[in-house]
């Protein structure tokens, strides 16, 4: 019998025995009897008995099944599958270890993705799935995605390592057994070394450590030439003499010997940093080997022992049996994508026209991002550069000592908290992450100061550089970029970071984790984001989007926490005579100007001055940051200085609020477009005049309440259930937003209770005005920019042209050898575009202001200045529908380039849509 079937069968039998022992340990869970549960379906009780559930879980699951049965119009899945989902929900709710996720999947015949989707469908009344269950599902999904990516890379890498590695388990059982033991050891190492088993990068580095151990202990005849030659010659076990001398020395235990040459080969083949992997080996992996007592053994660890120890870990975790990925078990199979759904992007000069460009794998994407970040910071040091040190010395008070002292203190706090979250042996990795963050921190600070010097013609930035909040914010932003690059800060949970979930162990580095580590209010962090992005043009589009999401989360919820300085600033602004309102509605229709710098936001409103400019007058940059008082215009009333940071915050807040309302209205009120501006007016009024309602709450809670209130007074039938169902389909949402709303201090309930007991009571008079014959004046609609940030690597349109775009020159490190399949196709290597006159014509077209000249490239087409030119695949002109008169090679080249670009964009959109669904 092939090894796969033999081992998988053993695994299943062990699962059953272990599940029985786990269940037997529970005093409150005796064997279920049909007599005690005769009121339930016999097949349901049989399923419960097979999974060894307790009476409590059985009763709760049956009650949940009845609720789902009554609420759902029709149940597409079989009863048994829904029963399995109900048992999972009930077991998670009461935290009873009855069964593992794999055992449920086997019992009901579903894979992981199908099962998670089914559980989410049960939330028909919006109170079926608690935040605890939803959090468990999210962690399972992320862990599954990481395990799947790792298993696929493991199979691919093993084929390059082992000489006879093949999917043919019968012909080459020896190699498969070696690979199986290696995979099982990796799973066990990951489970013991990491508390965050969904950390893709560190998990992959542990996998390389495990492969290094197996390769150097593997018989040479099983290895490919590359790895056979990579093994160092000095890999023999210690001699008897050396062991005696070691014992006599009585020094600390010798670390497991790492074959650096082999490790570097593995890292080079997998685009991984060798120093980081070596650090993982010497800290986390060596401690794991010592726990198995095999660190100095020249032999393979016993497969039976590895299986037994992993079995215990798997049953304790109660989720997915990772060994099934190696077996290709149907419960962990990746969702199949029909070949017709995969966009075929053409490659030039390829013999095979049907060649598909595969999407970038998660591991390759992570390694590429890390490689790019480290490459950008190659020239940056761990200490301030000469230029930055000069800026420090030019200050009235030199900030150098304060900067270094602060970094030393925060490095200790960061590395300790990183180790607590990721794993005890990962404190050293936390130090590595921090050092990368410090390099980026210095680099961005220097760029900011150069920009300010150019703008203001001053070199003394003493007030800014001695501002502790500015430095902490800039460092926190740099560290967030580093962790996002390593995939350790994401928004799978909607940015909630287990707020209120009562998770006793910190295992989530998702933003705003970094703010808690450095002790920084979110409102202060928001001030640096925009300047940070503008100061670092090499940031990838994904990182820019990540920081933009951080900014949105701050405006939506985090800046409105109970102890936020935002409330004190609002109190001073509105109660101190500075202005009647934080932001005039008249400014909504004006574009959002991004001329504020970090100096403006961190030092405002401390600088003296008088706001004498009318709201619609453009403010010059120098007038915003000048440290001298402005001269009062004759006949104008003096006004206290207005906070730049608060003003810009509210401008962005209003635009974010309206854009989200616009999306929700498109889902629900497309037949009542007249209601959108009315809802917005109430929504905006609440944010401006009743901002206390935002304290410890979420922006979207006020949005949904405003929508329900206006629909109520306008006699439009729209229920909260319908609103939140549509809300769940919006981007960047979390069910906790409508299930866990603050009612009174310490008491939380649903959005419906919040509306009835808080929102309506506070705004009843204002809401009723919209039902009168003289409703309030509508608020202006904010102008919504596509994004306040320009992505530095995105193509930019040449001014004065419709069809000509330029892209920034990529760094020299992005050689074709390390490009992804998608990025490589953008570069034409060894191919001539044509004669020199072709380039002359392109230059003339770009430089010429006469649009008709562009038509001369078409060799005969009559100019149509009012039509927009677009080259189609056929060469057809969108303007008049006619074909090109000439057989221009240039036109064909441009048409081919346009077609390729559009197909790439479509492919990227499809990949993004697929990743969001998952």
Protein Blocks (a to p, Z undefined) as FASTA:
>chain_A
ZZklmmmmmmmmmmmmmmmmmmmmpmklccddfklmmmpcfklmmmmmmnopafklmmmm
mmmmmmmmmmpmbafbafklmmmmmmmmmmmmnopafbcfklmmmmnopafklmmmmmmm
mmmnopmpcfklmmmmmmmmmmmmmmmmmmmmmmmmmmmmpmklcfblklmmmlmmmmmm
mmmmmmmmmmmmpmblmlmklmmmmmmmmmmmmmmmpcfklpcfklmmmpcfblcccdfk
lmmmmmmnopacddddddfklmmmmmmmnopafklmmmmmmmmmmmmmmmnopmmpcbdc
dfklmmmmmmmmmmmnopacfklmmnopaklcccdddfklpccdddehifblmbccdddd
fklmmmmmmmmmmmmmmmpcfbdcfklmmmmmmpmbacklmmmmmmmmmmmmmmmmmmmm
nomklmmmmmmmmmmmmmmmmmmmmmmmmmmmmmnopabfkkmmmmmklmmmmmmmmmmm
mmmmnopaccknnonnogoklpabdcbfbdcklmmmnopafklmmmmmmmmmmmmmkbcf
klmmmmmmmmmmmmmmmmmgfklcklmmmmmmmmnopambfbdfklmmpccddfbcfklm
mmpckbgcddfbdfklccdfklmmpcbdcdddehiacdddddfklmmmmmmmmmmmmmmm
mmmmmmmmmmmmmlmmmmmmmmmmmmmmmmmmmgopafklmmmmmmmmmmmmnopacdfk
lmmmmmmmpghiafklmmmccfbehiacdfklmmmmmmmmmmmmmmmmmmmmbdcddddd
ddddfblcdcfkbccddehiakbccdddddfklgfklpcfklmmmpcghiafbdfklmmm
mmmmmmpmbfklmmmmnoopacdfkbccdddfkopafklopacfbdcfklmmmmmmmmmm
mmmmmmmmmmmmmmmmZZ
